[in-house]
Amino acid sequence: MKILLINHYAGSEYHGMEYRPFYLAREWVKSGHDVKIVSASFSHLRNNNPTIEIGDYKDQIFSGINFRWFLVPIYKGNGLKRILNIFTFLYRLFKHGKDLAEEFQPDVVIASSTYPMDIWPAHRIAKLAGAKLVFEIHDLWPLSPIELGGYSKKHPYIILVQAAENFAYRKSNSVVSILPKVQGHVSKKGFDIKKLHIIPNGIVPEDFKIENQYNKDVSDIEKKILQLKESGYFIVGYAGSHGLPNNLSTLLKAAQIIKNKKLAFILIGSGTEKDNLIKMKEHFALKNVYFYNYINKCFIPRVFNSFDIGYIGWRKQPLYRFGISPNKLMDYMMAELPILHSVEAGNDPVAEANCGISVAAEDPNAIASGVIKFYKMSDKERKTLGKNGKNFVMANRTYRILAKNFINALI
C-alpha cells in the first residue's frame, strides 16, 4: 500500500517532535508499505528544521521514509507569521498536489496536521490519485480555540476552520482519532461512527534503554536526587513542558501544604510558565522544590529511574471530556513509575492501567494527599503499580500495535 501522510509538524528522530507520524510510518515501512510524509520546512516543535536553499520543496529519506518538506516562513509565537506559515504550507500543497498524486500515486491520503484545513488539498490529491481519504483528529478544531482561546464562532478564522472540519466529515472515507471519547462529537457532524477508529498515542520500547553516556545536566540531577535520597527524601518527579496546560502551579501549592515532610519535587523542562513557577517557589519559600532545564529525550528513562513517583496534572477544561492521550503518561509507564494523576477528563489511562493514584484536577489538597498515600506505601506496592503500567503499554500502546490497527482502519 502507498500511504501519503500530510502533517504540517511531522518530525523524526533527527528533527524532533512531532514523532507520531514518523513512528507510524516507520512501522508501516517495516511491514512492506511505501510511505511519504509531507511536512513544512519549519515547526516550533522541532529541534532541527530542514533547510531549503532552492525551490519550493526538498525531498529527503530518513529510516526508509520519504519526506517532502515544503518551504514555509519561520515564526515565533502565535502571531501573523504563524498564520502565514500555515497558509503557505496549504498553498504549496495545492500547487504541487497534482505532482504528488502523479509521482507517488498513493492508495491512501491522510490529512493529519492538527488544524483541519489540510483536508482541502488532501482531498484534491486523493481525488486525482483515486485514493482513499482519511482525516486524523489530534485536537478538535475549531472547538479548541473556541473553548480554550475564547474565540467567537463568528470570527473569520473560526468560520474557516469550521468549514474545513465539516468538509472533512463529509468527504473522508475514514476518520482516525487520537482522542478516545469523540464519538458523540463526530456523530453530531453527520459522520458514520462505524468508520471512526480510535488510535491513541503510543511508545517505542527501544527508546527506553538506559543511556549511560555522560551528560553534565543529567549528572547534576542524579547527584541532587542521590543526596536527597541519602537524607531520607521521597522523590516526586516531573519532566516535560512548563506551560499553563500542565498545571504545575497546583503541584507547587500541594508542595507548600506538605513542605514539612521529607518530600522533594524535581521539575525538569522548559516553557512559558517556568519563570512564574520559580517565583512562586520563592514566594512560598519551598526549599524542597528543584527546577532543572530540558534534557535530551534519550536521557529521560535514566532520570525517571531515580524518581519514586511521576506526576502529571491537568487543568479543568471542558475539552477534556473528549478524552486525553498524553505521551508523558506512557513514558512514566514504560519507566515503571507509579503515577500521581491530577485529572478530570472523559477517560483516565492511569485508572485503566491500575498504575497509580488519580485525584481531582486543580486541587492542591487532593494532590498533597495523593503524594502522602504514595509515601506511606511499601516499596512492593509501588513497584506493583509501576509494573502494571509497563504491562499495559506493552500490550496496548506500542507503535507496532498502533500502526497495525491504523492499517486495519484503512482497509
C-alpha positions as CSV (number, residue, x, y, z in Angstrom):
1,M,0.0,0.0,0.0
2,K,1.2,3.5,-0.8
3,I,0.4,5.9,2.0
4,L,0.7,9.7,1.7
5,L,0.7,11.3,5.2
6,I,0.3,15.1,5.4
7,N,1.3,16.5,8.7
8,H,2.5,20.1,8.9
9,Y,4.5,19.5,12.1
10,A,5.9,16.0,11.4
11,G,9.4,15.3,12.5
12,S,11.7,12.4,13.0
13,E,14.4,11.1,15.4
14,Y,16.8,13.6,13.9
15,H,14.4,16.6,13.7
16,G,12.5,16.1,16.9
17,M,8.8,16.5,17.5
18,E,6.2,15.7,16.3
19,Y,7.1,12.0,16.4
20,R,3.8,10.2,15.9
21,P,3.8,10.4,12.0
22,F,7.4,9.2,11.9
23,Y,6.8,6.3,14.3
24,L,3.7,5.1,12.5
25,A,5.4,5.5,9.1
26,R,8.5,3.5,10.2
27,E,6.3,0.6,11.3
28,W,4.4,0.7,8.0
29,V,7.7,0.6,6.1
30,K,8.8,-2.4,8.1
31,S,5.5,-4.1,7.1
32,G,6.2,-3.5,3.4
33,H,4.2,-0.4,2.7
34,D,5.6,2.6,0.8
35,V,5.2,5.9,2.8
36,K,5.7,9.5,2.0
37,I,5.4,12.2,4.7
38,V,4.6,15.7,3.5
39,S,5.5,18.4,6.1
40,A,6.5,22.0,6.5
41,S,10.1,23.1,6.5
42,F,9.7,24.9,9.8
43,S,7.9,24.0,13.0
44,H,8.4,25.4,16.5
45,L,8.2,21.9,17.9
46,R,11.4,20.6,16.2
47,N,15.0,20.8,17.5
48,N,16.3,20.7,13.9
49,N,14.4,22.1,11.0
50,P,15.4,21.2,7.4
51,T,16.9,23.9,5.2
52,I,15.7,24.5,1.6
53,E,18.1,26.6,-0.5
54,I,16.4,26.2,-3.9
55,G,12.8,25.8,-4.9
56,D,9.5,25.2,-3.1
57,Y,10.5,21.9,-1.5
58,K,13.1,19.4,-0.7
59,D,13.0,15.6,-0.7
60,Q,14.9,13.5,1.9
61,I,14.8,10.0,3.2
62,F,15.0,9.0,6.9
63,S,14.7,5.4,8.1
64,G,13.3,4.3,4.7
65,I,10.6,7.0,4.8
66,N,10.4,9.6,2.1
67,F,9.9,13.1,3.4
68,R,8.9,16.1,1.3
69,W,9.5,19.4,3.1
70,F,7.6,22.4,1.7
71,L,9.3,25.8,2.2
72,V,7.4,28.0,4.7
73,P,8.2,31.1,6.7
74,I,9.8,31.0,10.1
75,Y,7.7,32.2,13.0
76,K,7.7,32.8,16.8
77,G,4.7,32.6,19.0
78,N,1.1,32.6,17.7
79,G,1.0,35.8,15.6
80,L,0.5,36.6,12.0
81,K,3.8,34.9,10.9
82,R,2.5,31.6,12.2
83,I,-0.8,32.1,10.3
84,L,1.4,32.9,7.2
85,N,3.4,29.7,7.8
86,I,0.2,27.6,7.8
87,F,-1.3,29.2,4.7
88,T,2.0,29.0,2.8
89,F,2.1,25.2,3.5
90,L,-1.5,24.8,2.3
91,Y,-0.7,26.9,-0.8
92,R,2.2,24.7,-1.7
93,L,0.2,21.6,-1.1
94,F,-2.4,22.8,-3.6
95,K,0.3,24.0,-6.1
96,H,2.2,20.7,-6.0
97,G,-0.7,18.4,-5.3
98,K,-1.1,17.1,-8.9
99,D,2.6,16.3,-9.0
100,L,2.3,14.4,-5.7
101,A,-0.7,12.4,-7.0
102,E,1.0,11.6,-10.3
103,E,4.5,10.9,-8.9
104,F,3.7,8.9,-5.8
105,Q,0.3,7.5,-6.8
106,P,-0.9,7.0,-3.3
107,D,-3.6,4.4,-2.3
108,V,-4.4,6.4,0.8
109,V,-4.0,10.1,1.7
110,I,-4.1,11.0,5.4
111,A,-4.8,14.6,6.5
112,S,-3.2,14.9,9.9
113,S,-2.0,18.5,10.6
114,T,-3.7,19.2,13.9
115,Y,-5.6,22.1,12.2
116,P,-8.2,20.7,9.7
117,M,-7.6,22.9,6.7
118,D,-5.2,20.4,5.1
119,I,-8.2,18.3,4.3
120,W,-8.9,20.5,1.2
121,P,-5.5,19.8,-0.6
122,A,-5.5,16.3,0.8
123,H,-9.0,15.7,-0.8
124,R,-7.7,17.1,-4.1
125,I,-4.7,14.8,-4.1
126,A,-6.8,11.8,-3.2
127,K,-9.3,12.5,-5.9
128,L,-6.5,12.9,-8.6
129,A,-4.9,9.7,-7.4
130,G,-8.1,7.7,-6.9
131,A,-7.1,7.2,-3.3
132,K,-9.0,6.8,-0.1
133,L,-9.1,9.9,2.1
134,V,-8.5,9.7,5.9
135,F,-8.9,12.5,8.4
136,E,-6.9,12.2,11.6
137,I,-8.1,14.1,14.7
138,H,-5.4,15.4,17.1
139,D,-7.4,18.2,18.7
140,L,-11.0,19.2,18.0
141,W,-10.8,22.3,15.8
142,P,-12.5,24.8,15.9
143,L,-13.7,23.7,19.3
144,S,-10.3,24.0,20.9
145,P,-9.7,27.7,20.0
146,I,-13.3,28.5,20.9
147,E,-13.3,26.8,24.4
148,L,-9.6,27.4,25.2
149,G,-8.9,30.6,23.4
150,G,-12.3,32.3,23.8
151,Y,-12.8,32.8,20.1
152,S,-16.2,33.7,18.8
153,K,-17.9,31.3,16.5
154,K,-18.4,34.3,14.2
155,H,-14.6,35.0,14.0
156,P,-13.5,34.7,10.3
157,Y,-10.7,32.2,11.2
158,I,-13.2,30.1,13.2
159,I,-15.7,30.1,10.3
160,L,-12.9,28.9,8.0
161,V,-11.8,26.2,10.4
162,Q,-15.4,25.1,10.9
163,A,-15.9,24.8,7.1
164,A,-12.8,22.6,6.9
165,E,-14.0,20.3,9.7
166,N,-17.4,20.0,8.1
167,F,-15.8,19.2,4.8
168,A,-13.6,16.5,6.4
169,Y,-16.6,14.6,7.8
170,R,-18.4,14.9,4.5
171,K,-15.6,13.7,2.3
172,S,-13.4,11.3,4.3
173,N,-13.6,7.5,3.8
174,S,-12.4,7.0,7.4
175,V,-11.7,9.1,10.5
176,V,-8.9,8.3,13.0
177,S,-8.9,9.9,16.4
178,I,-6.1,10.1,19.0
179,L,-8.8,11.3,21.5
180,P,-10.8,8.3,22.8
181,K,-14.2,9.9,23.5
182,V,-15.1,11.8,20.3
183,Q,-17.9,9.6,19.2
184,G,-20.7,12.0,20.2
185,H,-19.0,15.0,18.5
186,V,-18.3,13.1,15.3
187,S,-21.8,11.6,15.1
188,K,-23.3,15.1,15.5
189,K,-21.4,16.2,12.5
190,G,-23.2,13.5,10.5
191,F,-20.3,11.1,10.1
192,D,-20.9,7.3,10.4
193,I,-19.1,6.4,13.6
194,K,-18.7,2.8,12.3
195,K,-15.9,4.4,10.1
196,L,-14.4,6.1,13.2
197,H,-11.3,4.4,14.6
198,I,-9.6,5.3,18.0
199,I,-5.8,5.0,17.7
200,P,-4.1,6.8,20.6
201,N,-0.5,7.9,21.0
202,G,2.0,5.3,21.8
203,I,5.6,4.4,22.6
204,V,8.6,2.8,21.0
205,P,10.0,0.3,23.5
206,E,13.5,0.6,22.1
207,D,13.6,4.3,23.2
208,F,13.6,3.2,26.9
209,K,17.0,1.8,27.2
210,I,19.0,3.4,29.9
211,E,21.6,5.8,28.4
212,N,24.9,5.6,30.3
213,Q,26.7,8.3,28.3
214,Y,28.0,11.2,30.4
215,N,25.8,14.3,30.4
216,K,26.5,17.1,32.8
217,D,22.9,18.2,33.2
218,V,21.7,14.7,33.8
219,S,24.6,14.0,36.2
220,D,23.7,17.2,38.2
221,I,20.1,16.0,38.5
222,E,21.2,12.5,39.6
223,K,23.6,13.9,42.2
224,K,20.9,16.0,43.7
225,I,18.5,13.1,43.8
226,L,21.1,10.8,45.4
227,Q,21.8,13.4,48.1
228,L,18.1,13.8,48.8
229,K,17.6,10.0,49.0
230,E,20.6,9.6,51.3
231,S,18.9,12.2,53.5
232,G,15.7,10.1,53.5
233,Y,13.7,12.1,51.0
234,F,10.9,10.7,48.8
235,I,11.2,12.0,45.2
236,V,8.2,13.2,43.2
237,G,9.3,13.8,39.6
238,Y,8.0,15.7,36.6
239,A,9.7,16.0,33.2
240,G,8.0,18.0,30.4
241,S,6.7,21.3,29.3
242,H,6.2,24.0,31.9
243,G,3.1,25.7,30.4
244,L,-0.3,26.6,31.6
245,P,-2.0,23.4,30.4
246,N,0.5,21.4,32.6
247,N,-0.9,23.0,35.7
248,L,2.4,22.8,37.7
249,S,1.3,25.7,39.9
250,T,-1.2,23.4,41.6
251,L,1.7,21.0,42.3
252,L,3.7,23.7,44.0
253,K,0.6,24.6,46.1
254,A,0.5,21.0,47.1
255,A,4.2,21.1,47.9
256,Q,3.6,24.0,50.2
257,I,0.9,22.1,52.1
258,I,3.3,19.2,52.8
259,K,6.6,21.1,52.9
260,N,7.5,19.9,56.4
261,K,7.6,16.3,55.2
262,K,10.6,14.6,53.8
263,L,9.4,15.0,50.2
264,A,11.3,16.6,47.3
265,F,9.9,17.7,44.0
266,I,12.1,17.6,40.9
267,L,10.8,19.5,37.8
268,I,12.6,19.2,34.5
269,G,11.9,21.1,31.4
270,S,11.1,24.5,29.9
271,G,8.1,26.5,29.0
272,T,6.3,29.8,29.2
273,E,5.4,29.4,32.9
274,K,8.7,28.3,34.2
275,D,9.8,31.8,35.4
276,N,6.5,32.3,37.1
277,L,6.8,28.9,38.8
278,I,10.3,29.8,40.1
279,K,8.9,33.0,41.5
280,M,6.1,31.0,43.1
281,K,8.6,28.6,44.7
282,E,10.5,31.6,46.1
283,H,7.2,33.2,47.4
284,F,6.2,30.0,49.2
285,A,9.8,29.5,50.4
286,L,9.8,26.0,49.1
287,K,13.2,24.5,49.8
288,N,12.1,21.1,48.7
289,V,11.3,22.1,45.0
290,Y,14.1,21.9,42.4
291,F,14.0,23.1,38.8
292,Y,16.2,21.8,36.0
293,N,16.5,22.6,32.3
294,Y,15.2,20.4,29.5
295,I,17.3,17.3,28.9
296,N,17.6,15.2,25.7
297,K,14.8,12.6,25.3
298,C,17.4,9.8,25.3
299,F,18.3,10.5,28.9
300,I,14.7,10.6,30.2
301,P,14.4,6.9,31.1
302,R,17.6,7.2,33.1
303,V,16.3,10.1,35.1
304,F,12.9,8.5,35.6
305,N,14.7,5.6,37.1
306,S,15.7,7.8,40.0
307,F,12.2,9.1,40.8
308,D,9.9,7.4,43.3
309,I,6.7,8.5,41.5
310,G,5.9,10.6,38.4
311,Y,3.4,13.4,38.4
312,I,1.2,14.7,35.7
313,G,-1.6,17.2,36.1
314,W,-4.3,18.9,34.0
315,R,-6.4,22.0,34.2
316,K,-10.1,21.7,34.4
317,Q,-11.1,22.1,30.8
318,P,-14.4,21.1,29.2
319,L,-12.5,19.9,26.1
320,Y,-11.0,17.0,28.1
321,R,-14.5,15.5,28.1
322,F,-13.4,14.1,24.7
323,G,-10.5,12.2,26.4
324,I,-6.8,12.5,26.8
325,S,-3.8,10.6,25.3
326,P,-0.6,12.2,26.7
327,N,2.8,10.8,25.7
328,K,4.2,11.7,29.1
329,L,1.9,9.1,30.8
330,M,3.3,6.4,28.6
331,D,6.8,7.5,29.3
332,Y,6.2,7.1,33.0
333,M,4.5,3.7,32.5
334,M,7.5,2.4,30.4
335,A,9.8,3.5,33.2
336,E,7.7,1.5,35.7
337,L,7.0,4.7,37.6
338,P,3.8,4.7,39.7
339,I,1.9,7.8,38.7
340,L,0.1,10.6,40.6
341,H,-2.5,11.8,38.1
342,S,-4.5,15.0,38.7
343,V,-7.3,14.8,36.2
344,E,-10.8,15.5,35.2
345,A,-11.4,14.0,31.7
346,G,-13.5,11.6,29.7
347,N,-11.0,8.8,30.3
348,D,-8.2,8.1,32.8
349,P,-5.4,5.9,31.5
350,V,-3.9,5.6,35.0
351,A,-7.0,4.1,36.4
352,E,-7.4,1.9,33.3
353,A,-3.9,0.5,33.7
354,N,-4.1,0.4,37.5
355,C,-0.7,2.1,37.7
356,G,-1.1,4.8,40.2
357,I,-3.5,7.2,42.0
358,S,-5.8,9.6,40.3
359,V,-7.0,12.7,42.2
360,A,-9.1,15.7,41.3
361,A,-7.7,18.3,38.9
362,E,-6.6,21.7,40.2
363,D,-6.9,20.6,43.8
364,P,-3.7,21.1,45.9
365,N,-5.1,19.2,48.9
366,A,-6.0,16.2,46.8
367,I,-2.5,16.2,45.2
368,A,-0.9,16.5,48.6
369,S,-3.0,13.6,49.9
370,G,-2.0,11.5,46.9
371,V,1.7,12.2,47.5
372,I,1.3,11.1,51.1
373,K,-0.5,7.9,50.1
374,F,2.4,7.0,47.9
375,Y,4.9,8.0,50.6
376,K,3.2,5.6,53.1
377,M,3.0,2.7,50.6
378,S,5.5,-0.1,50.7
379,D,8.2,-0.4,48.0
380,K,6.4,-3.6,46.9
381,E,3.1,-1.8,46.4
382,R,4.6,1.0,44.4
383,K,6.6,-1.5,42.3
384,T,3.4,-3.4,41.5
385,L,1.7,-0.3,40.3
386,G,4.8,0.6,38.2
387,K,4.8,-2.9,36.6
388,N,1.1,-2.6,35.8
389,G,1.8,0.5,33.8
390,K,4.5,-1.1,31.8
391,N,2.5,-4.2,31.1
392,F,-0.4,-2.0,29.9
393,V,1.6,0.0,27.4
394,M,3.5,-3.1,26.1
395,A,0.2,-4.9,25.5
396,N,-1.8,-1.9,24.0
397,R,0.3,1.1,23.1
398,T,3.5,0.2,21.2
399,Y,3.6,1.8,17.8
400,R,3.9,-1.7,16.2
401,I,0.4,-2.4,17.5
402,L,-1.0,1.0,16.8
403,A,0.4,1.1,13.2
404,K,-1.2,-2.3,12.5
405,N,-4.5,-1.0,13.9
406,F,-4.2,2.1,11.7
407,I,-3.7,-0.1,8.6
408,N,-6.8,-2.1,9.5
409,A,-8.7,1.2,9.6
410,L,-7.6,2.0,6.1
411,I,-8.7,-1.3,4.5
